[in-house]
Amino acid sequence: MAEVRLEGVSKYFGRFKALDRVSFTVKPGEIFTLLGPSGCGKTTTLRVIAGFEIPEEGRVYIDGVDVTFKKPYERNTAMVFQNYALWPHMTVFDNIAYGLKVRGYSREEIRKRVSWALELLGLKGLENRYPLQLSGGQQQRVALARAIVVEPKVLLFDEPLSNLDARLRIRVREEIVLLQRKLRITTIYVTHDQEEAMSISDRIAVMDRGRIVQIGTPWEVYSNPANIFIATFMGRSNVLEGVVVGREANGLYIVDINGLRVYGTSRESLGEGDRVKVVIRNEDAELLEEDRTSPNVVEGKVVRASLIGFAIQAGLLLDNGETISIYLKNKTTINEGEKLRIYISPEDVKIYKSLETVEV
């Protein structure tokens, strides 16, 4: 198991700054995911670690050794690419064996290692087939076998499941986690899929415009997002604009949203008159059947309702004219035009400062 450390890494493509002083440490044996939208710099970061890109600033360390300017084959890393990058003219056996042959292993050692990888990944009996004779899931396993057979210190994944259908993606990502737990290889995984990141990761680094904006466990990042970008990128959320009108002794802020008073929390220090954005996740609304008067109990009229499998997604037109989307239990019976009362815990209401300030 190896530690990977980046210190102040910056990368330019012409005048475009793809990475801006990126720093983080991946612990030995963990699955560390780089998560963010397209173009945020996550794949460039992975390529810098692999040695396919050389940074203009900063350093890359693997197990305490500076590998910033070392060739890819000198770093003892292995990458699984988005398109698998299998040789179409080679059999499964030869694709898996390729890295071993380049490294000069004997025929007997190659046969032994490839057989081990075939067995481990459920590819036994497919060794004489060619990539075009395999399913997408089988091709992905061959790419993974080729990566692990060389016993790398660090395993790198660049959006490896994006070419698979939804059901197969879930199955294969579970297989990747089980394999990683068995082999305990330090793994760095790139994806833009929040659900995928949260389901496989020990820790997540969220990236935005070439920078790391938050690092934490899946639960830390999801439940306590550092800024408005992360709050709206992770999961499904409603964003409402309002003005801070007070603060309770317990630290909760009071925000006026077009006549509606909402209580919530903030990582920032806010003052009266600050214009803010209020983020409420769809799943954090609790349907109330009895009368109840307390902060964050609001009423709204159902303007749409649809089954999305695990929940009923309902659009509510609130009494103040705002519209929000909420999730209700999928056995809930509601009709368009019906009035609902909902409660959102102040702990689940996240408040982020806007640039404007108004008089109150």
LUMKE-418243 format. One record per residue (C-alpha): x, y, z. Coordinates in steps of 0.2 Angstrom, whole numbers, padded with zeros to 4 digits, always signed. Layout:
// LUMKE-418243
XYZ...
//
This chain:
// LUMKE-418243
+0000+0000+0000+0007+0017-0005+0003+0035+0000+0001+0048-0014+0003+0066-0011+0001+0081-0022+0008+0098-0016+0003+0114-0025+0001+0106-0042-0003+0118-0056-0005+0113-0075-0007+0124-0090-0013+0121-0107-0007+0136-0117-0015+0151-0107-0028+0140-0099-0025+0135-0081-0032+0117-0079-0025+0114-0062-0023+0128-0049-0012+0123-0034-0020+0106-0031-0014+0098-0015-0021+0082-0006-0014+0066+0002-0021+0049-0002-0019+0037+0012-0012+0020+0009-0025+0007+0004-0040+0019+0002-0052+0023-0012-0050+0042-0015-0062+0049-0028-0060+0065-0038-0077+0071-0041-0083+0086-0051-0092+0092-0068-0084+0090-0085-0069+0102-0087-0065+0104-0068-0048+0096-0069-0050+0079-0062-0044+0069-0077-0029+0081-0078-0025+0078-0060-0025+0059-0063-0014+0060-0078-0002+0071-0068-0001+0057-0055+0001+0044-0069+0015+0054-0077+0006+0057-0093+0006+0076-0089+0020+0086-0081+0015+0100-0070+0022+0118-0072+0021+0120-0053+0021+0108-0038+0026+0091-0034+0020+0073-0034+0025+0060-0021+0022+0041-0021+0027+0033-0005+0038+0049+0000+0047+0048-0017+0046+0063-0028+0040+0056-0045+0035+0073-0053+0047+0071-0068+0048+0052-0068+0041+0042-0083+0025+0033-0081+0033+0016-0081+0045+0022-0067+0030+0026-0055+0023+0008-0053+0005+0014-0056-0008+0007-0067-0023+0015-0076-0040+0009-0081-0046+0021-0095-0063+0026-0100-0063+0017-0116-0053+0002-0109-0039+0004-0122-0038-0014-0126-0028-0020-0141-0041-0027-0153-0029-0039-0162-0024-0047-0146-0033-0060-0136-0039-0058-0118-0023-0067-0112-0011-0056-0122-0020-0040-0117-0018-0044-0099+0000-0051-0102+0006-0035-0111+0012-0025-0096+0021-0041-0090+0030-0044-0106+0035-0026-0107+0043-0028-0090+0053-0043-0095+0044-0057-0085+0047-0075-0089+0034-0085-0099+0031-0095-0084+0028-0080-0073+0017-0072-0085+0006-0088-0087+0005-0089-0068+0000-0071-0065-0012-0070-0080-0021-0086-0074-0022-0078-0057-0030-0062-0064-0042-0072-0075-0048-0082-0060-0049-0067-0049-0060-0057-0061-0071-0071-0067-0063-0072-0085-0058-0090-0085-0062-0098-0101-0062-0081-0111-0043-0080-0113-0043-0084-0131-0057-0072-0136-0054-0055-0144-0061-0039-0136-0074-0037-0150-0081-0054-0144-0084-0048-0127-0098-0038-0118-0094-0021-0111-0093-0028-0094-0081-0041-0099-0070-0029-0108-0070-0018-0092-0064-0033-0082-0050-0037-0095-0044-0019-0093-0044-0020-0074-0035-0037-0075-0022-0029-0086-0020-0016-0073-0018-0026-0057-0008-0041-0064+0008-0030-0064+0005-0027-0045+0005-0008-0045+0007+0002-0030-0007+0014-0036-0022+0010-0046-0030+0024-0056-0047+0024-0064-0053+0037-0076-0072+0036-0078-0071+0017-0080-0090+0014-0080-0096+0028-0091-0098+0017-0106-0109+0004-0097-0128+0004-0095-0135+0009-0078-0138-0009-0071-0121-0015-0077-0113+0001-0069-0119-0003-0052-0114-0022-0053-0096-0018-0059-0093-0004-0047-0097-0016-0033-0085-0028-0040-0071-0015-0041-0074-0011-0022-0074-0029-0017-0058-0032-0028-0049-0016-0020-0054-0022-0003-0046-0039-0006-0030-0032-0014-0029-0016-0003-0021-0006-0018-0021+0013-0015-0034+0018-0028-0038+0035-0035-0055+0036-0045-0061+0049-0056-0080+0052-0060-0093+0065-0062-0107+0054-0055-0111+0059-0037-0120+0043-0033-0105+0033-0040-0093+0043-0029-0103+0041-0013-0105+0022-0015-0087+0017-0018-0076+0030-0009-0067+0031+0008-0065+0050+0004-0070+0062-0009-0061+0077-0016-0074+0089-0025-0066+0099-0039-0072+0115-0047-0062+0125-0060-0046+0117-0057-0046+0118-0038-0050+0106-0024-0065+0114-0015-0069+0101-0002-0061+0084+0004-0071+0072+0016-0080+0056+0018-0095+0054+0007-0106+0058+0022-0096+0074+0027-0097+0081+0009-0115+0077+0007-0122+0083+0024-0110+0098+0026-0106+0105+0009-0093+0119+0010-0100+0130-0003-0116+0133-0014-0107+0124-0028-0105+0108-0018-0123+0110-0010-0131+0110-0027-0119+0098-0036-0122+0084-0023-0139+0077-0024-0155+0086-0029-0158+0103-0021-0169+0118-0021-0161+0135-0021-0171+0150-0014-0165+0168-0012-0168+0178+0004-0161+0190+0016-0155+0187+0034-0166+0195+0047-0159+0189+0063-0150+0175+0073-0156+0164+0087-0146+0161+0103-0143+0143+0097-0134+0150+0081-0148+0147+0069-0150+0161+0056-0167+0167+0051-0170+0171+0033-0184+0180+0025-0189+0172+0008-0202+0183+0000-0212+0184+0016-0208+0166+0022-0197+0165+0037-0185+0150+0037-0172+0145+0050-0156+0137+0045-0137+0135+0048-0122+0142+0039-0103+0138+0038-0101+0157+0036-0103+0172+0048-0118+0181+0042-0126+0198+0047-0143+0206+0046-0146+0212+0028-0135+0199+0020-0143+0192+0004-0141+0173+0004-0145+0158-0005-0155+0144+0005-0152+0126+0000-0165+0113+0004-0163+0095-0002-0178+0087-0010-0177+0072+0003-0177+0083+0018-0195+0088+0018-0206+0079+0030-0224+0077+0027-0235+0083+0041-0253+0076+0044-0257+0085+0060-0258+0104+0063-0241+0110+0070-0234+0128+0072-0216+0129+0073-0201+0136+0063-0199+0128+0045-0217+0122+0044-0223+0128+0027-0239+0125+0016-0240+0123-0002-0251+0117-0016-0246+0101-0027-0243+0107-0045-0236+0091-0051-0232+0073-0044-0223+0059-0052-0217+0042-0047-0198+0040-0048-0196+0023-0041-0189+0025-0023-0200+0041-0020-0214+0052-0026-0207+0068-0033-0219+0082-0029-0218+0100-0035-0225+0112-0022-0231+0130-0025-0228+0138-0008-0239+0152-0001-0226+0165-0004-0226+0161-0023-0210+0150-0023-0209+0133-0030-0199+0119-0023-0197+0100-0027-0198+0087-0013-0197+0068-0011-0211+0059-0002-0212+0040+0002-0217+0031-0014-0233+0024-0006-0239+0042-0002-0255+0046-0011-0256+0064-0017-0266+0073-0030-0262+0089-0040-0270+0104-0032-0270+0096-0015-0263+0107+0000-0248+0099+0009-0240+0104+0025-0221+0100+0026-0207+0102+0039-0189+0105+0036-0177+0103+0050-0166+0119+0053-0151+0108+0053-0155+0102+0035-0157+0120+0029-0140+0126+0022-0137+0145+0020-0124+0153+0009-0119+0171+0007-0123+0180-0009-0113+0196-0014-0127+0208-0011-0132+0216+0005-0149+0225+0008-0156+0236+0022-0168+0228+0034
//
